[in-house]
Amino acid sequence: MQDTRLSAADGLVAVAVGLFAVIEEVTGGTNLAERSVPSLWVAWGVTAAVLVLFRRLAPVWTTAVYTVVSCGVFVFTLEDAAAWQWLTELLFLFTVLSQTRLRSARALFGVAATAVFVATMGLTYGGAGFADYAIAVGMAAIAGGAGAGVRRYQVLAARADERTDAVVARSERLVREAVAEEQARLARELHDIVASSVSMMVMQAGGLRRRLPADLGREREALSQIEATGRGAVEELQRMLHLLRGPATDSRLPQPGLARVGDLVEQSRSAGLDVRVEVTGEPRPLPAGLDLSAYRIVQEALTNTLKHAGPTRVTVTIDHGPGELRLDVTDDGPRDGFPAAPHIPGGHGLIGMRERAALFHGSLDAGPDGGGFAVRAVLPLK
């Protein structure tokens, strides 16, 4: 958690300490007695500023050097401590406790160094009384407590960042799993569609071969090869996609399309939805895969409406445009007495609908619409 780089704030604090020390020693501010060797104290003030500059990079070592040298200067000169010296010691105590655990040996060292500093300062001062020591202890407690508070905030912030990263990673994993699951389901459905179409081609080729006269041997042979190739393609498709098919899946079941929206509406009405269907444009035969995806989009939109809004009014609009199929499922929102569940962006239902639209180079938008929710899909028709 400790930062190993100097910052502009470190430089500003060091400059402030150095200016404070030099000005106090040169002018004798804060009732400071005249020094016997002023240059020694000015030099020590500048050195202390350098130590302050690097205090966060090496909090224990800078505190140790500053405390030992300061106490040595007190004993050697027998002169009173200046205000800048005491405040600088408090700054080092704050730094040590903000960089280390409160119950660690480093924290104990910081407290001990400050105690030694106070004791030496009091002995050389000569006139220190109980009140002076009490004030010094109170100031040290404030500086140390502030450092411990900063340390606790840093720990909590780091833990919060870790939890946030974990939540983001889990969300991304769930989205990837949902996409993979929906893609597998789409693959199973498309497998059924392709297998059914190829099987139909094989049957038609076989029927045509049997109707050809016997003298058209080359044509009959070509149709036989088409039948064999088609059967091989179906078998290969079965082998390749075997793992995607669950044990309960039955490929012989007919795949639904927009022609069965009426059955879907009846099911939704029996569940409590007030569904109204509007069909505009001229309906036309749709490719099997696109027809299935359109049906699934409407089905998932109605399911989401029942889940999030409860028994409410829903309008399903199917627009057969000249070059695209538009689907619009809009609800009026929860009715009185039914608590609304929040629409969560990126849910599995929306992911599945977007995957189906993207499969045919279409688009899908979903979001609040007035007091309700709307799902709008555009599927291009090639």
Secondary structure, 3 states (H helix, E strand, C coil): CCCCCCCHHHHHHHHHHHHHHHHHHHHCCCCCCCCCCHHHHHHHHHHHHHHHHCCCCCHHHHHHHHHHHHHHHHHHHCCCCCHHHHHHHHHHHHHHHHHCCCCCHHHHHHHHHHHHHHHHHHHHHCCCCHHHHHHHHHHHHHHHHHHHHHHHHHHHHHHHHHHHHHHHHHHHHHHHHHHHHHHHHHHHHHHHHHHHHHHHHHHHHHHHHHHCCCCCHHHHHHHHHHHHHHHHHHHHHHHHCHHHCCCCCCCCCCCCCHHHHHHHHHHHHHCCCEEEEEEEECCCCCCHHHHHHHHHHHHHHHHHHHHHCCCCEEEEEEEECCCEEEEEEEECCCCCCCCCCCCCCCCHHHHHHHHHHHHCCCEEEEEEECCEEEEEEEEECC
